[in-house]
Amino acid sequence: MVKISITILSSIVVLFIIIFSIDYLFFRFLFWQRLIVNIVIVLLYLVMFFKFIDKE
């Protein structure tokens, strides 16, 4: 149980770091492009999470 919680927590932290860094570096003043890229990043991350990390 604790291992699963640590895995999920660490993956969420990594997701936020990726989103924040891409927003800040590339799309700081472009709202719609930033929104679209954030949605794509989250969807790709969810697919990767359920495919590789969430093996129960």
Secondary structure as the mmCIF struct_conf table of DSSP 4:
data_model
#
loop_
_struct_conf.conf_type_id
_struct_conf.id
_struct_conf.beg_label_comp_id
_struct_conf.beg_label_asym_id
_struct_conf.beg_label_seq_id
_struct_conf.end_label_comp_id
_struct_conf.end_label_asym_id
_struct_conf.end_label_seq_id
HELX_RH_AL_P HELX_RH_AL_P1 VAL A 2 PHE A 26
TURN_TY1_P TURN_TY1_P1 ARG A 28 PHE A 29
HELX_RH_AL_P HELX_RH_AL_P2 PHE A 31 MET A 48
HELX_RH_PI_P HELX_RH_PI_P1 PHE A 49 ILE A 53
#
